[in-house]
Amino acid sequence: MVRPSALPPEEKVRIVLSILAGEMTVAEAARRAKVSERSIGTWKHQFPESGRAGLAGKSGPGTREQQLEARIADLTQALGEAAVELRVWKKSAEGRPGPPRTAR
């Protein structure tokens, strides 16, 4: 299980920018921040991706929201199809006699 970082996002950004500017190495940053070099590497990889998304100016719904909206659409369609099937079953059963009743 991954332990959440105790460093605030602003501190992570400062560290990553310092490394990218050549002001310190990954090892040095890890020692100063008391985190693993692997964590620093992860931040370095996440930073450009997040920055790219921010610069894209997308103000629409996020990925999770889009997934949920697609799921709602799928479920709504399935519900509609089930309702139609139920109507068909009821219509076909109208003219038929019910199941035979057994005497007890």
Secondary structure, DSSP 8 states (H G I E B T S, - for coil): -----SS-HHHHHHHHHHHHTTSS-HHHHHHHHTS-HHHHHHHHHHHHHHHHHHHHT--S--HHHHHHHHHHHHHHHHHHHHHHHHHHHHHHHHTS--------
